[in-house]
Amino acid sequence: MLFLGEFEHTIDPKGRLAIPSELRSALSPEVHGDALIAAPGPNGSLWLWPEKTFEQLATSLGGSLVGDEDMLAFERLLFSGASRLPIDGAGRVRVPDRLLREFSIQTEVMILGVRDHLELLPPSAWRSEQGRQRPQQSEIWRRARAAMSEARRRNDT
């Protein structure tokens, strides 16, 4: 599953967000589950993963019974802040009020498709971020190519 694009949507008074049909049509309940998992992202936005994708990522972390201190702190932050958001028959999820407040999301929300997850943030925050990143676009691409090259090199050894 590959999430792409940006969509400006609204959160209704009950805290429900309609997942854009273009994104929803790519989700299969058998493959992805029938819910999204919302959790704090490392960049200050709210991240949403298909339920089964999130479970696979969580499983790949291994057990935390006697884990490293940094990993324990990360897991505590991630999992305690996460919520399961069932997708209703109309293709909506109800985002808990605590998450809407934490990420300063009110009525308007920008939904970004970012490869394996969605990101939710206020439209004004996204426009500001785009303005900051646009002049650095070539440098961002250069660093990404270098990181991919390094990852391939490590995998080859």
CORRAHU-V157104 format. One record per backbone hydrogen bond with DSSP energy under -0.5 kcal/mol. NH is the residue of the N-H (numbers start at 1). CO is the residue of the C=O. Records with the same first field share a line. If there is no record, write none. Layout:
BEGIN
NH = CO + CO
END
This chain:
BEGIN
3 = 115
7 = 111
9 = 7 + 109
11 = 107
12 = 10 + 16
15 = 12
17 = 93
18 = 10
19 = 17 + 91
23 = 20
24 = 20
25 = 21
26 = 23
27 = 24
32 = 28
33 = 28 + 29
36 = 85
37 = 49
38 = 36 + 83
39 = 47
41 = 45
44 = 41
46 = 120
47 = 39 + 45
48 = 118
49 = 37
51 = 35
52 = 32
54 = 50
55 = 51
56 = 52
57 = 53
58 = 54
59 = 55
60 = 56
61 = 57 + 58
62 = 59
67 = 64
72 = 68
73 = 69
74 = 70
75 = 71
76 = 72
77 = 73
78 = 74
79 = 75
80 = 75 + 76
81 = 77
82 = 79
83 = 38
85 = 36
86 = 84
87 = 34
88 = 86 + 92
91 = 88
93 = 17
95 = 15 + 93
96 = 94
99 = 96
100 = 96
101 = 97
102 = 98
103 = 99
104 = 101
105 = 100
106 = 104 + 108
109 = 9
110 = 121
111 = 7 + 109
112 = 110 + 119
113 = 5
114 = 112 + 117
115 = 3
116 = 114
117 = 114
118 = 48
119 = 112
120 = 46
121 = 110
125 = 122
126 = 122
127 = 123
128 = 124
129 = 125
130 = 126
131 = 127
132 = 128
133 = 129
134 = 130
135 = 131
136 = 133
137 = 134
140 = 136
141 = 137
142 = 138
143 = 139
144 = 140
145 = 141
146 = 142
147 = 143
148 = 144
149 = 145
150 = 146
151 = 147
152 = 148
153 = 149
154 = 150
155 = 151
156 = 152
157 = 153 + 154
END
